Amino acid sequence: MLVEKYPFITTRVGDIPRSYLPITIINPENYKAINVYALIDTGADECAFPASFALPLGHNLQSGSQKRINFITYF
């Protein structure tokens, strides 16, 4: 099994360092892709991304249905 080390980084001044992983998000319908850093959360049941990712991936958020996402955060 390949093991890679990724440093803990901060995204804002004064924030605590967190583990982010570089990922590529691909829309399987049109193969448009964006490269971003994602926060690693090994206990998460689902993933949520900012609405700003929709347009570059070819999604129309106005044509979809809403889904309520409940979360717990402490940062």
CHARMM internal coordinates of N, CA and C (Angstrom, degrees):
IC EDIT
DIST 1 N 1 CA 1.4428
DIST 1 CA 1 C 1.5302
ANGL 1 N 1 CA 1 C 108.35
DIST 1 C 2 N 1.3210
ANGL 1 CA 1 C 2 N 116.08
DIHE 1 N 1 CA 1 C 2 N 129.50
DIST 2 N 2 CA 1.4515
ANGL 1 C 2 N 2 CA 122.00
DIHE 1 CA 1 C 2 N 2 CA 178.10
DIST 2 CA 2 C 1.5243
ANGL 2 N 2 CA 2 C 110.12
DIHE 1 C 2 N 2 CA 2 C -72.42
DIST 2 C 3 N 1.3062
ANGL 2 CA 2 C 3 N 116.31
DIHE 2 N 2 CA 2 C 3 N 130.51
DIST 3 N 3 CA 1.4584
ANGL 2 C 3 N 3 CA 121.60
DIHE 2 CA 2 C 3 N 3 CA 177.63
DIST 3 CA 3 C 1.5211
ANGL 3 N 3 CA 3 C 107.97
DIHE 2 C 3 N 3 CA 3 C -118.22
DIST 3 C 4 N 1.3197
ANGL 3 CA 3 C 4 N 116.00
DIHE 3 N 3 CA 3 C 4 N 128.69
DIST 4 N 4 CA 1.4590
ANGL 3 C 4 N 4 CA 121.16
DIHE 3 CA 3 C 4 N 4 CA 177.12
DIST 4 CA 4 C 1.5159
ANGL 4 N 4 CA 4 C 108.54
DIHE 3 C 4 N 4 CA 4 C -125.44
DIST 4 C 5 N 1.3049
ANGL 4 CA 4 C 5 N 115.72
DIHE 4 N 4 CA 4 C 5 N 148.94
DIST 5 N 5 CA 1.4561
ANGL 4 C 5 N 5 CA 120.93
DIHE 4 CA 4 C 5 N 5 CA 178.42
DIST 5 CA 5 C 1.5219
ANGL 5 N 5 CA 5 C 109.01
DIHE 4 C 5 N 5 CA 5 C -105.85
DIST 5 C 6 N 1.3169
ANGL 5 CA 5 C 6 N 115.75
DIHE 5 N 5 CA 5 C 6 N 133.25
DIST 6 N 6 CA 1.4555
ANGL 5 C 6 N 6 CA 122.32
DIHE 5 CA 5 C 6 N 6 CA 175.66
DIST 6 CA 6 C 1.5185
ANGL 6 N 6 CA 6 C 107.72
DIHE 5 C 6 N 6 CA 6 C -122.69
DIST 6 C 7 N 1.3167
ANGL 6 CA 6 C 7 N 116.70
DIHE 6 N 6 CA 6 C 7 N 129.71
DIST 7 N 7 CA 1.4649
ANGL 6 C 7 N 7 CA 118.77
DIHE 6 CA 6 C 7 N 7 CA -177.11
DIST 7 CA 7 C 1.5179
ANGL 7 N 7 CA 7 C 111.86
DIHE 6 C 7 N 7 CA 7 C -71.70
DIST 7 C 8 N 1.3097
ANGL 7 CA 7 C 8 N 115.30
DIHE 7 N 7 CA 7 C 8 N 154.62
DIST 8 N 8 CA 1.4601
ANGL 7 C 8 N 8 CA 120.57
DIHE 7 CA 7 C 8 N 8 CA 171.46
DIST 8 CA 8 C 1.5241
ANGL 8 N 8 CA 8 C 106.55
DIHE 7 C 8 N 8 CA 8 C -76.54
DIST 8 C 9 N 1.3357
ANGL 8 CA 8 C 9 N 116.98
DIHE 8 N 8 CA 8 C 9 N 132.63
DIST 9 N 9 CA 1.4564
ANGL 8 C 9 N 9 CA 120.79
DIHE 8 CA 8 C 9 N 9 CA -177.83
DIST 9 CA 9 C 1.5266
ANGL 9 N 9 CA 9 C 110.14
DIHE 8 C 9 N 9 CA 9 C -129.25
DIST 9 C 10 N 1.3148
ANGL 9 CA 9 C 10 N 115.03
DIHE 9 N 9 CA 9 C 10 N 162.32
DIST 10 N 10 CA 1.4577
ANGL 9 C 10 N 10 CA 120.59
DIHE 9 CA 9 C 10 N 10 CA 174.14
DIST 10 CA 10 C 1.5223
ANGL 10 N 10 CA 10 C 108.22
DIHE 9 C 10 N 10 CA 10 C -111.01
DIST 10 C 11 N 1.3184
ANGL 10 CA 10 C 11 N 116.67
DIHE 10 N 10 CA 10 C 11 N 143.77
DIST 11 N 11 CA 1.4599
ANGL 10 C 11 N 11 CA 121.03
DIHE 10 CA 10 C 11 N 11 CA -179.79
DIST 11 CA 11 C 1.5194
ANGL 11 N 11 CA 11 C 112.12
DIHE 10 C 11 N 11 CA 11 C -103.53
DIST 11 C 12 N 1.3237
ANGL 11 CA 11 C 12 N 116.71
DIHE 11 N 11 CA 11 C 12 N -15.41
DIST 12 N 12 CA 1.4655
ANGL 11 C 12 N 12 CA 121.99
DIHE 11 CA 11 C 12 N 12 CA 178.24
DIST 12 CA 12 C 1.5211
ANGL 12 N 12 CA 12 C 109.01
DIHE 11 C 12 N 12 CA 12 C -138.03
DIST 12 C 13 N 1.3030
ANGL 12 CA 12 C 13 N 115.71
DIHE 12 N 12 CA 12 C 13 N 150.02
DIST 13 N 13 CA 1.4633
ANGL 12 C 13 N 13 CA 120.74
DIHE 12 CA 12 C 13 N 13 CA 177.88
DIST 13 CA 13 C 1.5285
ANGL 13 N 13 CA 13 C 109.36
DIHE 12 C 13 N 13 CA 13 C -60.01
DIST 13 C 14 N 1.3119
ANGL 13 CA 13 C 14 N 116.60
DIHE 13 N 13 CA 13 C 14 N 130.88
DIST 14 N 14 CA 1.4543
ANGL 13 C 14 N 14 CA 121.51
DIHE 13 CA 13 C 14 N 14 CA 178.77
DIST 14 CA 14 C 1.5189
ANGL 14 N 14 CA 14 C 114.30
DIHE 13 C 14 N 14 CA 14 C 86.58
DIST 14 C 15 N 1.3277
ANGL 14 CA 14 C 15 N 118.15
DIHE 14 N 14 CA 14 C 15 N -7.29
DIST 15 N 15 CA 1.4600
ANGL 14 C 15 N 15 CA 121.92
DIHE 14 CA 14 C 15 N 15 CA 179.65
DIST 15 CA 15 C 1.5247
ANGL 15 N 15 CA 15 C 109.15
DIHE 14 C 15 N 15 CA 15 C -76.46
DIST 15 C 16 N 1.3281
ANGL 15 CA 15 C 16 N 116.43
DIHE 15 N 15 CA 15 C 16 N 156.40
DIST 16 N 16 CA 1.4571
ANGL 15 C 16 N 16 CA 119.16
DIHE 15 CA 15 C 16 N 16 CA 175.93
DIST 16 CA 16 C 1.5286
ANGL 16 N 16 CA 16 C 108.92
DIHE 15 C 16 N 16 CA 16 C -81.41
DIST 16 C 17 N 1.3234
ANGL 16 CA 16 C 17 N 118.25
DIHE 16 N 16 CA 16 C 17 N 147.94
DIST 17 N 17 CA 1.4639
ANGL 16 C 17 N 17 CA 120.52
DIHE 16 CA 16 C 17 N 17 CA 179.17
DIST 17 CA 17 C 1.5315
ANGL 17 N 17 CA 17 C 111.19
DIHE 16 C 17 N 17 CA 17 C -65.05
DIST 17 C 18 N 1.3188
ANGL 17 CA 17 C 18 N 114.81
DIHE 17 N 17 CA 17 C 18 N 139.78
DIST 18 N 18 CA 1.4671
ANGL 17 C 18 N 18 CA 121.24
DIHE 17 CA 17 C 18 N 18 CA 178.43
DIST 18 CA 18 C 1.5193
ANGL 18 N 18 CA 18 C 108.91
DIHE 17 C 18 N 18 CA 18 C -133.29
DIST 18 C 19 N 1.3116
ANGL 18 CA 18 C 19 N 115.12
DIHE 18 N 18 CA 18 C 19 N 162.38
DIST 19 N 19 CA 1.4546
ANGL 18 C 19 N 19 CA 121.26
DIHE 18 CA 18 C 19 N 19 CA -178.57
DIST 19 CA 19 C 1.5292
ANGL 19 N 19 CA 19 C 110.54
DIHE 18 C 19 N 19 CA 19 C -89.72
DIST 19 C 20 N 1.3244
ANGL 19 CA 19 C 20 N 116.71
DIHE 19 N 19 CA 19 C 20 N 111.59
DIST 20 N 20 CA 1.4640
ANGL 19 C 20 N 20 CA 122.91
DIHE 19 CA 19 C 20 N 20 CA 178.21
DIST 20 CA 20 C 1.5180
ANGL 20 N 20 CA 20 C 108.98
DIHE 19 C 20 N 20 CA 20 C -113.83
DIST 20 C 21 N 1.3178
ANGL 20 CA 20 C 21 N 115.99
DIHE 20 N 20 CA 20 C 21 N 146.26
DIST 21 N 21 CA 1.4525
ANGL 20 C 21 N 21 CA 122.25
DIHE 20 CA 20 C 21 N 21 CA -178.74
DIST 21 CA 21 C 1.5219
ANGL 21 N 21 CA 21 C 108.98
DIHE 20 C 21 N 21 CA 21 C -123.10
DIST 21 C 22 N 1.3361
ANGL 21 CA 21 C 22 N 118.65
DIHE 21 N 21 CA 21 C 22 N 133.10
DIST 22 N 22 CA 1.4601
ANGL 21 C 22 N 22 CA 119.12
DIHE 21 CA 21 C 22 N 22 CA 176.06
DIST 22 CA 22 C 1.5318
ANGL 22 N 22 CA 22 C 109.69
DIHE 21 C 22 N 22 CA 22 C -70.99
DIST 22 C 23 N 1.3369
ANGL 22 CA 22 C 23 N 116.60
DIHE 22 N 22 CA 22 C 23 N 127.17
DIST 23 N 23 CA 1.4688
ANGL 22 C 23 N 23 CA 120.85
DIHE 22 CA 22 C 23 N 23 CA 179.89
DIST 23 CA 23 C 1.5266
ANGL 23 N 23 CA 23 C 109.90
DIHE 22 C 23 N 23 CA 23 C -131.71
DIST 23 C 24 N 1.3080
ANGL 23 CA 23 C 24 N 115.67
DIHE 23 N 23 CA 23 C 24 N 161.19
DIST 24 N 24 CA 1.4594
ANGL 23 C 24 N 24 CA 122.59
DIHE 23 CA 23 C 24 N 24 CA 172.58
DIST 24 CA 24 C 1.5183
ANGL 24 N 24 CA 24 C 107.46
DIHE 23 C 24 N 24 CA 24 C -116.02
DIST 24 C 25 N 1.3359
ANGL 24 CA 24 C 25 N 116.78
DIHE 24 N 24 CA 24 C 25 N 124.86
DIST 25 N 25 CA 1.4613
ANGL 24 C 25 N 25 CA 122.03
DIHE 24 CA 24 C 25 N 25 CA 176.66
DIST 25 CA 25 C 1.5222
ANGL 25 N 25 CA 25 C 106.68
DIHE 24 C 25 N 25 CA 25 C -100.27
DIST 25 C 26 N 1.3289
ANGL 25 CA 25 C 26 N 116.82
DIHE 25 N 25 CA 25 C 26 N 125.10
DIST 26 N 26 CA 1.4612
ANGL 25 C 26 N 26 CA 122.17
DIHE 25 CA 25 C 26 N 26 CA -176.58
DIST 26 CA 26 C 1.5214
ANGL 26 N 26 CA 26 C 109.85
DIHE 25 C 26 N 26 CA 26 C -120.51
DIST 26 C 27 N 1.3261
ANGL 26 CA 26 C 27 N 116.66
DIHE 26 N 26 CA 26 C 27 N 130.90
DIST 27 N 27 CA 1.4632
ANGL 26 C 27 N 27 CA 121.85
DIHE 26 CA 26 C 27 N 27 CA 172.58
DIST 27 CA 27 C 1.5286
ANGL 27 N 27 CA 27 C 106.54
DIHE 26 C 27 N 27 CA 27 C -81.99
DIST 27 C 28 N 1.3381
ANGL 27 CA 27 C 28 N 118.85
DIHE 27 N 27 CA 27 C 28 N 113.65
DIST 28 N 28 CA 1.4647
ANGL 27 C 28 N 28 CA 120.48
DIHE 27 CA 27 C 28 N 28 CA -176.79
DIST 28 CA 28 C 1.5264
ANGL 28 N 28 CA 28 C 114.00
DIHE 27 C 28 N 28 CA 28 C -68.80
DIST 28 C 29 N 1.3310
ANGL 28 CA 28 C 29 N 117.61
DIHE 28 N 28 CA 28 C 29 N -13.84
DIST 29 N 29 CA 1.4672
ANGL 28 C 29 N 29 CA 120.73
DIHE 28 CA 28 C 29 N 29 CA 179.30
DIST 29 CA 29 C 1.5269
ANGL 29 N 29 CA 29 C 112.08
DIHE 28 C 29 N 29 CA 29 C -77.37
DIST 29 C 30 N 1.3513
ANGL 29 CA 29 C 30 N 116.74
DIHE 29 N 29 CA 29 C 30 N -38.27
DIST 30 N 30 CA 1.4666
ANGL 29 C 30 N 30 CA 119.62
DIHE 29 CA 29 C 30 N 30 CA -175.06
DIST 30 CA 30 C 1.5298
ANGL 30 N 30 CA 30 C 113.05
DIHE 29 C 30 N 30 CA 30 C -127.81
DIST 30 C 31 N 1.3228
ANGL 30 CA 30 C 31 N 116.78
DIHE 30 N 30 CA 30 C 31 N -0.77
DIST 31 N 31 CA 1.4650
ANGL 30 C 31 N 31 CA 124.25
DIHE 30 CA 30 C 31 N 31 CA 178.58
DIST 31 CA 31 C 1.5294
ANGL 31 N 31 CA 31 C 114.01
DIHE 30 C 31 N 31 CA 31 C 64.21
DIST 31 C 32 N 1.3361
ANGL 31 CA 31 C 32 N 117.65
DIHE 31 N 31 CA 31 C 32 N 15.50
DIST 32 N 32 CA 1.4612
ANGL 31 C 32 N 32 CA 119.82
DIHE 31 CA 31 C 32 N 32 CA 172.26
DIST 32 CA 32 C 1.5238
ANGL 32 N 32 CA 32 C 107.60
DIHE 31 C 32 N 32 CA 32 C -69.82
DIST 32 C 33 N 1.3369
ANGL 32 CA 32 C 33 N 115.81
DIHE 32 N 32 CA 32 C 33 N 143.97
DIST 33 N 33 CA 1.4627
ANGL 32 C 33 N 33 CA 119.60
DIHE 32 CA 32 C 33 N 33 CA -174.76
DIST 33 CA 33 C 1.5227
ANGL 33 N 33 CA 33 C 110.69
DIHE 32 C 33 N 33 CA 33 C -141.29
DIST 33 C 34 N 1.3194
ANGL 33 CA 33 C 34 N 115.19
DIHE 33 N 33 CA 33 C 34 N 153.17
DIST 34 N 34 CA 1.4614
ANGL 33 C 34 N 34 CA 121.62
DIHE 33 CA 33 C 34 N 34 CA 171.95
DIST 34 CA 34 C 1.5291
ANGL 34 N 34 CA 34 C 108.50
DIHE 33 C 34 N 34 CA 34 C -134.97
DIST 34 C 35 N 1.3039
ANGL 34 CA 34 C 35 N 115.58
DIHE 34 N 34 CA 34 C 35 N 147.13
DIST 35 N 35 CA 1.4619
ANGL 34 C 35 N 35 CA 122.23
DIHE 34 CA 34 C 35 N 35 CA 176.60
DIST 35 CA 35 C 1.5232
ANGL 35 N 35 CA 35 C 108.32
DIHE 34 C 35 N 35 CA 35 C -103.06
DIST 35 C 36 N 1.3213
ANGL 35 CA 35 C 36 N 115.89
DIHE 35 N 35 CA 35 C 36 N 127.16
DIST 36 N 36 CA 1.4598
ANGL 35 C 36 N 36 CA 121.56
DIHE 35 CA 35 C 36 N 36 CA -178.60
DIST 36 CA 36 C 1.5273
ANGL 36 N 36 CA 36 C 109.19
DIHE 35 C 36 N 36 CA 36 C -142.28
DIST 36 C 37 N 1.3145
ANGL 36 CA 36 C 37 N 115.44
DIHE 36 N 36 CA 36 C 37 N 170.70
DIST 37 N 37 CA 1.4593
ANGL 36 C 37 N 37 CA 120.99
DIHE 36 CA 36 C 37 N 37 CA 171.16
DIST 37 CA 37 C 1.5161
ANGL 37 N 37 CA 37 C 107.90
DIHE 36 C 37 N 37 CA 37 C -102.67
DIST 37 C 38 N 1.3146
ANGL 37 CA 37 C 38 N 116.74
DIHE 37 N 37 CA 37 C 38 N 133.47
DIST 38 N 38 CA 1.4621
ANGL 37 C 38 N 38 CA 121.99
DIHE 37 CA 37 C 38 N 38 CA -178.72
DIST 38 CA 38 C 1.5255
ANGL 38 N 38 CA 38 C 109.75
DIHE 37 C 38 N 38 CA 38 C -117.00
DIST 38 C 39 N 1.3172
ANGL 38 CA 38 C 39 N 115.06
DIHE 38 N 38 CA 38 C 39 N 139.33
DIST 39 N 39 CA 1.4551
ANGL 38 C 39 N 39 CA 120.94
DIHE 38 CA 38 C 39 N 39 CA 176.32
DIST 39 CA 39 C 1.5250
ANGL 39 N 39 CA 39 C 108.51
DIHE 38 C 39 N 39 CA 39 C -71.85
DIST 39 C 40 N 1.3067
ANGL 39 CA 39 C 40 N 116.14
DIHE 39 N 39 CA 39 C 40 N 128.63
DIST 40 N 40 CA 1.4596
ANGL 39 C 40 N 40 CA 120.52
DIHE 39 CA 39 C 40 N 40 CA -179.86
DIST 40 CA 40 C 1.5239
ANGL 40 N 40 CA 40 C 108.64
DIHE 39 C 40 N 40 CA 40 C -79.82
DIST 40 C 41 N 1.3237
ANGL 40 CA 40 C 41 N 116.57
DIHE 40 N 40 CA 40 C 41 N 121.55
DIST 41 N 41 CA 1.4644
ANGL 40 C 41 N 41 CA 122.31
DIHE 40 CA 40 C 41 N 41 CA 178.98
DIST 41 CA 41 C 1.5173
ANGL 41 N 41 CA 41 C 107.52
DIHE 40 C 41 N 41 CA 41 C -133.65
DIST 41 C 42 N 1.3150
ANGL 41 CA 41 C 42 N 116.47
DIHE 41 N 41 CA 41 C 42 N 94.17
DIST 42 N 42 CA 1.4605
ANGL 41 C 42 N 42 CA 120.81
DIHE 41 CA 41 C 42 N 42 CA -174.83
DIST 42 CA 42 C 1.5205
ANGL 42 N 42 CA 42 C 113.30
DIHE 41 C 42 N 42 CA 42 C -69.32
DIST 42 C 43 N 1.3294
ANGL 42 CA 42 C 43 N 117.88
DIHE 42 N 42 CA 42 C 43 N -12.46
DIST 43 N 43 CA 1.4590
ANGL 42 C 43 N 43 CA 120.70
DIHE 42 CA 42 C 43 N 43 CA 179.82
DIST 43 CA 43 C 1.5170
ANGL 43 N 43 CA 43 C 113.71
DIHE 42 C 43 N 43 CA 43 C -101.07
DIST 43 C 44 N 1.3238
ANGL 43 CA 43 C 44 N 117.61
DIHE 43 N 43 CA 43 C 44 N 5.41
DIST 44 N 44 CA 1.4663
ANGL 43 C 44 N 44 CA 120.68
DIHE 43 CA 43 C 44 N 44 CA -176.09
DIST 44 CA 44 C 1.5250
ANGL 44 N 44 CA 44 C 111.71
DIHE 43 C 44 N 44 CA 44 C -77.78
DIST 44 C 45 N 1.3299
ANGL 44 CA 44 C 45 N 115.88
DIHE 44 N 44 CA 44 C 45 N 142.07
DIST 45 N 45 CA 1.4592
ANGL 44 C 45 N 45 CA 121.75
DIHE 44 CA 44 C 45 N 45 CA 174.69
DIST 45 CA 45 C 1.5228
ANGL 45 N 45 CA 45 C 111.68
DIHE 44 C 45 N 45 CA 45 C -91.05
DIST 45 C 46 N 1.3307
ANGL 45 CA 45 C 46 N 117.19
DIHE 45 N 45 CA 45 C 46 N -27.41
DIST 46 N 46 CA 1.4628
ANGL 45 C 46 N 46 CA 122.26
DIHE 45 CA 45 C 46 N 46 CA -178.63
DIST 46 CA 46 C 1.5170
ANGL 46 N 46 CA 46 C 109.30
DIHE 45 C 46 N 46 CA 46 C -141.23
DIST 46 C 47 N 1.3196
ANGL 46 CA 46 C 47 N 115.21
DIHE 46 N 46 CA 46 C 47 N 165.61
DIST 47 N 47 CA 1.4679
ANGL 46 C 47 N 47 CA 121.36
DIHE 46 CA 46 C 47 N 47 CA 176.33
DIST 47 CA 47 C 1.5159
ANGL 47 N 47 CA 47 C 108.98
DIHE 46 C 47 N 47 CA 47 C -116.07
DIST 47 C 48 N 1.3055
ANGL 47 CA 47 C 48 N 116.43
DIHE 47 N 47 CA 47 C 48 N 143.57
DIST 48 N 48 CA 1.4628
ANGL 47 C 48 N 48 CA 121.83
DIHE 47 CA 47 C 48 N 48 CA 175.32
DIST 48 CA 48 C 1.5203
ANGL 48 N 48 CA 48 C 107.68
DIHE 47 C 48 N 48 CA 48 C -129.69
DIST 48 C 49 N 1.3182
ANGL 48 CA 48 C 49 N 115.49
DIHE 48 N 48 CA 48 C 49 N 141.04
DIST 49 N 49 CA 1.4556
ANGL 48 C 49 N 49 CA 121.13
DIHE 48 CA 48 C 49 N 49 CA -179.78
DIST 49 CA 49 C 1.5165
ANGL 49 N 49 CA 49 C 109.29
DIHE 48 C 49 N 49 CA 49 C -125.90
DIST 49 C 50 N 1.3260
ANGL 49 CA 49 C 50 N 117.72
DIHE 49 N 49 CA 49 C 50 N 154.61
DIST 50 N 50 CA 1.4644
ANGL 49 C 50 N 50 CA 120.58
DIHE 49 CA 49 C 50 N 50 CA 179.15
DIST 50 CA 50 C 1.5289
ANGL 50 N 50 CA 50 C 111.84
DIHE 49 C 50 N 50 CA 50 C -61.25
DIST 50 C 51 N 1.3236
ANGL 50 CA 50 C 51 N 116.04
DIHE 50 N 50 CA 50 C 51 N 148.74
DIST 51 N 51 CA 1.4667
ANGL 50 C 51 N 51 CA 121.20
DIHE 50 CA 50 C 51 N 51 CA 178.46
DIST 51 CA 51 C 1.5199
ANGL 51 N 51 CA 51 C 111.32
DIHE 50 C 51 N 51 CA 51 C -60.05
DIST 51 C 52 N 1.3211
ANGL 51 CA 51 C 52 N 117.55
DIHE 51 N 51 CA 51 C 52 N -25.22
DIST 52 N 52 CA 1.4686
ANGL 51 C 52 N 52 CA 120.71
DIHE 51 CA 51 C 52 N 52 CA -179.76
DIST 52 CA 52 C 1.5250
ANGL 52 N 52 CA 52 C 112.86
DIHE 51 C 52 N 52 CA 52 C -64.57
DIST 52 C 53 N 1.3214
ANGL 52 CA 52 C 53 N 118.22
DIHE 52 N 52 CA 52 C 53 N -14.42
DIST 53 N 53 CA 1.4664
ANGL 52 C 53 N 53 CA 121.05
DIHE 52 CA 52 C 53 N 53 CA 176.45
DIST 53 CA 53 C 1.5253
ANGL 53 N 53 CA 53 C 111.68
DIHE 52 C 53 N 53 CA 53 C -78.39
DIST 53 C 54 N 1.3274
ANGL 53 CA 53 C 54 N 118.42
DIHE 53 N 53 CA 53 C 54 N -19.68
DIST 54 N 54 CA 1.4684
ANGL 53 C 54 N 54 CA 122.25
DIHE 53 CA 53 C 54 N 54 CA -172.26
DIST 54 CA 54 C 1.5218
ANGL 54 N 54 CA 54 C 113.09
DIHE 53 C 54 N 54 CA 54 C -62.57
DIST 54 C 55 N 1.3191
ANGL 54 CA 54 C 55 N 118.03
DIHE 54 N 54 CA 54 C 55 N -51.78
DIST 55 N 55 CA 1.4635
ANGL 54 C 55 N 55 CA 121.21
DIHE 54 CA 54 C 55 N 55 CA -175.71
DIST 55 CA 55 C 1.5310
ANGL 55 N 55 CA 55 C 112.84
DIHE 54 C 55 N 55 CA 55 C -61.05
DIST 55 C 56 N 1.3364
ANGL 55 CA 55 C 56 N 119.94
DIHE 55 N 55 CA 55 C 56 N -49.06
DIST 56 N 56 CA 1.4657
ANGL 55 C 56 N 56 CA 119.10
DIHE 55 CA 55 C 56 N 56 CA 178.66
DIST 56 CA 56 C 1.5313
ANGL 56 N 56 CA 56 C 113.47
DIHE 55 C 56 N 56 CA 56 C -60.94
DIST 56 C 57 N 1.3374
ANGL 56 CA 56 C 57 N 116.47
DIHE 56 N 56 CA 56 C 57 N -24.64
DIST 57 N 57 CA 1.4641
ANGL 56 C 57 N 57 CA 120.16
DIHE 56 CA 56 C 57 N 57 CA 178.93
DIST 57 CA 57 C 1.5275
ANGL 57 N 57 CA 57 C 112.71
DIHE 56 C 57 N 57 CA 57 C -91.06
DIST 57 C 58 N 1.3319
ANGL 57 CA 57 C 58 N 117.24
DIHE 57 N 57 CA 57 C 58 N -3.64
DIST 58 N 58 CA 1.4614
ANGL 57 C 58 N 58 CA 120.88
DIHE 57 CA 57 C 58 N 58 CA 177.61
DIST 58 CA 58 C 1.5123
ANGL 58 N 58 CA 58 C 114.41
DIHE 57 C 58 N 58 CA 58 C 85.87
DIST 58 C 59 N 1.3210
ANGL 58 CA 58 C 59 N 117.61
DIHE 58 N 58 CA 58 C 59 N 20.71
DIST 59 N 59 CA 1.4645
ANGL 58 C 59 N 59 CA 121.11
DIHE 58 CA 58 C 59 N 59 CA 178.28
DIST 59 CA 59 C 1.5279
ANGL 59 N 59 CA 59 C 110.49
DIHE 58 C 59 N 59 CA 59 C -94.83
DIST 59 C 60 N 1.3213
ANGL 59 CA 59 C 60 N 116.43
DIHE 59 N 59 CA 59 C 60 N 146.13
DIST 60 N 60 CA 1.4605
ANGL 59 C 60 N 60 CA 122.54
DIHE 59 CA 59 C 60 N 60 CA 173.69
DIST 60 CA 60 C 1.5247
ANGL 60 N 60 CA 60 C 106.90
DIHE 59 C 60 N 60 CA 60 C -111.17
DIST 60 C 61 N 1.3165
ANGL 60 CA 60 C 61 N 116.76
DIHE 60 N 60 CA 60 C 61 N 102.95
DIST 61 N 61 CA 1.4647
ANGL 60 C 61 N 61 CA 120.04
DIHE 60 CA 60 C 61 N 61 CA -176.78
DIST 61 CA 61 C 1.5195
ANGL 61 N 61 CA 61 C 112.77
DIHE 60 C 61 N 61 CA 61 C -66.15
DIST 61 C 62 N 1.3250
ANGL 61 CA 61 C 62 N 117.95
DIHE 61 N 61 CA 61 C 62 N -23.63
DIST 62 N 62 CA 1.4637
ANGL 61 C 62 N 62 CA 121.13
DIHE 61 CA 61 C 62 N 62 CA 179.92
DIST 62 CA 62 C 1.5294
ANGL 62 N 62 CA 62 C 111.75
DIHE 61 C 62 N 62 CA 62 C -71.57
DIST 62 C 63 N 1.3261
ANGL 62 CA 62 C 63 N 118.15
DIHE 62 N 62 CA 62 C 63 N -24.35
DIST 63 N 63 CA 1.4650
ANGL 62 C 63 N 63 CA 120.46
DIHE 62 CA 62 C 63 N 63 CA -177.35
DIST 63 CA 63 C 1.5289
ANGL 63 N 63 CA 63 C 112.72
DIHE 62 C 63 N 63 CA 63 C -90.36
DIST 63 C 64 N 1.3093
ANGL 63 CA 63 C 64 N 117.74
DIHE 63 N 63 CA 63 C 64 N -8.43
DIST 64 N 64 CA 1.4558
ANGL 63 C 64 N 64 CA 120.55
DIHE 63 CA 63 C 64 N 64 CA -178.54
DIST 64 CA 64 C 1.5134
ANGL 64 N 64 CA 64 C 112.40
DIHE 63 C 64 N 64 CA 64 C -91.94
DIST 64 C 65 N 1.3147
ANGL 64 CA 64 C 65 N 115.40
DIHE 64 N 64 CA 64 C 65 N -178.92
DIST 65 N 65 CA 1.4609
ANGL 64 C 65 N 65 CA 120.50
DIHE 64 CA 64 C 65 N 65 CA 177.01
DIST 65 CA 65 C 1.5284
ANGL 65 N 65 CA 65 C 108.91
DIHE 64 C 65 N 65 CA 65 C -104.08
DIST 65 C 66 N 1.3225
ANGL 65 CA 65 C 66 N 115.64
DIHE 65 N 65 CA 65 C 66 N 153.85
DIST 66 N 66 CA 1.4541
ANGL 65 C 66 N 66 CA 120.91
DIHE 65 CA 65 C 66 N 66 CA 179.94
DIST 66 CA 66 C 1.5177
ANGL 66 N 66 CA 66 C 110.57
DIHE 65 C 66 N 66 CA 66 C -81.60
DIST 66 C 67 N 1.3174
ANGL 66 CA 66 C 67 N 114.85
DIHE 66 N 66 CA 66 C 67 N 149.58
DIST 67 N 67 CA 1.4558
ANGL 66 C 67 N 67 CA 121.06
DIHE 66 CA 66 C 67 N 67 CA 173.86
DIST 67 CA 67 C 1.5197
ANGL 67 N 67 CA 67 C 107.21
DIHE 66 C 67 N 67 CA 67 C -136.10
DIST 67 C 68 N 1.2981
ANGL 67 CA 67 C 68 N 116.07
DIHE 67 N 67 CA 67 C 68 N 128.00
DIST 68 N 68 CA 1.4674
ANGL 67 C 68 N 68 CA 120.23
DIHE 67 CA 67 C 68 N 68 CA 178.54
DIST 68 CA 68 C 1.5244
ANGL 68 N 68 CA 68 C 108.41
DIHE 67 C 68 N 68 CA 68 C -77.84
DIST 68 C 69 N 1.3148
ANGL 68 CA 68 C 69 N 115.09
DIHE 68 N 68 CA 68 C 69 N 132.36
DIST 69 N 69 CA 1.4567
ANGL 68 C 69 N 69 CA 120.57
DIHE 68 CA 68 C 69 N 69 CA 178.40
DIST 69 CA 69 C 1.5181
ANGL 69 N 69 CA 69 C 107.76
DIHE 68 C 69 N 69 CA 69 C -116.55
DIST 69 C 70 N 1.3119
ANGL 69 CA 69 C 70 N 116.23
DIHE 69 N 69 CA 69 C 70 N 121.14
DIST 70 N 70 CA 1.4581
ANGL 69 C 70 N 70 CA 121.88
DIHE 69 CA 69 C 70 N 70 CA 176.58
DIST 70 CA 70 C 1.5211
ANGL 70 N 70 CA 70 C 108.03
DIHE 69 C 70 N 70 CA 70 C -97.13
DIST 70 C 71 N 1.3088
ANGL 70 CA 70 C 71 N 115.89
DIHE 70 N 70 CA 70 C 71 N 142.00
DIST 71 N 71 CA 1.4490
ANGL 70 C 71 N 71 CA 118.57
DIHE 70 CA 70 C 71 N 71 CA -178.81
DIST 71 CA 71 C 1.5170
ANGL 71 N 71 CA 71 C 110.43
DIHE 70 C 71 N 71 CA 71 C -149.88
DIST 71 C 72 N 1.3074
ANGL 71 CA 71 C 72 N 113.66
DIHE 71 N 71 CA 71 C 72 N 161.47
DIST 72 N 72 CA 1.4536
ANGL 71 C 72 N 72 CA 121.45
DIHE 71 CA 71 C 72 N 72 CA 173.65
DIST 72 CA 72 C 1.5184
ANGL 72 N 72 CA 72 C 105.72
DIHE 71 C 72 N 72 CA 72 C -121.24
DIST 72 C 73 N 1.2969
ANGL 72 CA 72 C 73 N 116.36
DIHE 72 N 72 CA 72 C 73 N 130.76
DIST 73 N 73 CA 1.4583
ANGL 72 C 73 N 73 CA 119.43
DIHE 72 CA 72 C 73 N 73 CA 179.24
DIST 73 CA 73 C 1.5168
ANGL 73 N 73 CA 73 C 109.63
DIHE 72 C 73 N 73 CA 73 C -135.55
DIST 73 C 74 N 1.2875
ANGL 73 CA 73 C 74 N 115.48
DIHE 73 N 73 CA 73 C 74 N 151.08
DIST 74 N 74 CA 1.4593
ANGL 73 C 74 N 74 CA 119.47
DIHE 73 CA 73 C 74 N 74 CA 179.06
DIST 74 CA 74 C 1.5204
ANGL 74 N 74 CA 74 C 111.01
DIHE 73 C 74 N 74 CA 74 C -138.19
DIST 74 C 75 N 1.3219
ANGL 74 CA 74 C 75 N 116.74
DIHE 74 N 74 CA 74 C 75 N 27.03
DIST 75 N 75 CA 1.4664
ANGL 74 C 75 N 75 CA 118.84
DIHE 74 CA 74 C 75 N 75 CA 175.91
DIST 75 CA 75 C 1.4975
ANGL 75 N 75 CA 75 C 110.36
DIHE 74 C 75 N 75 CA 75 C -130.46
END
COOR INIT
IC SEED 1 N 1 CA 1 C
IC BUILD
